Amino acid sequence: MKAVLMRVRRASVTIDERETRSIGKGFLILLAVTHDDTEAQAVKLADKLCSLRLFEDADGKINLTLDEVGGEIMIVSQFTLYGNCRKGRRPEFLNAARPETAIPLYEKFVSLVRAKGYHVETGEFGAYMAVDSVNDGPFTLIVDTKDLEAPK
């Protein structure tokens, strides 16, 4: 799994130009699933992202967690994070998992984050979405579950 995490002042997603979901201060997480991802990786990624200290304390140090600032989370599926642009001018997406694999893992990740007690909004898997956000900092991280695994 691969996630782009943005610390935001606010974020919203409009789905098929009909429904808008939004959050205030918190994280916007763009989430992609590849073929060999597992539920264990979803657990590890949810634990890691939700425990990161990415907010400033009273002294201006990046020392507070999402929980400590009362933040919210927006999670949007983003298969294009596994796009490959090495050849030609059109990206290929062979490393992105097919929906029958990706949807259950995306939903598992969302349920794991919700179980931690956060207010969570989501996009809609496979739908056309317009994502709007105000990046705070800007503060953006790319986290891949392969980087979270213990060295062999």
C-alpha positions, 0 to 999 in steps of 0.5 A: 500500500502506498499513501500520500499524507497531507496535513491540511487546514481543510479538505473536501471531496465532491463525488460525481459532481453531486455529493460533497464530504469535508473535514477541517484540520487534519489529514488528507490521505490518498491511498493506493493498493497494489497486488500483493498488499495484505490486511496486515499491511493495512493495519501497519499503515493505519497505525503508523499514519495515525500515530505520526507527530505532525502538528506544532506544539506551543513552542512551535515544534512538530510534536503533536499527534492528530489525536492531540489536536482533535484532527479529522481524516479524509481518505481517498482511493488513488490507484494512480499512485502506482502509475509508471511513467518510465516509457512513452507519454502515457502512464500505465497502471499495472502495479495498481490492484484490480478492484476486487483486491483493492476495494476490500483493503481500502475499506479495511484501512478506512475501518481501522482508522475509524476504529481509532475514534477519528472522524473520517470522511471518504471518497468513493472508490471508482467514482469521479472525484474532485478533491479540494484541500488547503495544505497546511505547511505545506506538509506532505509525506509519501509512506509505502508499506514496503518501507515499514517492513523490517529488514530481512 
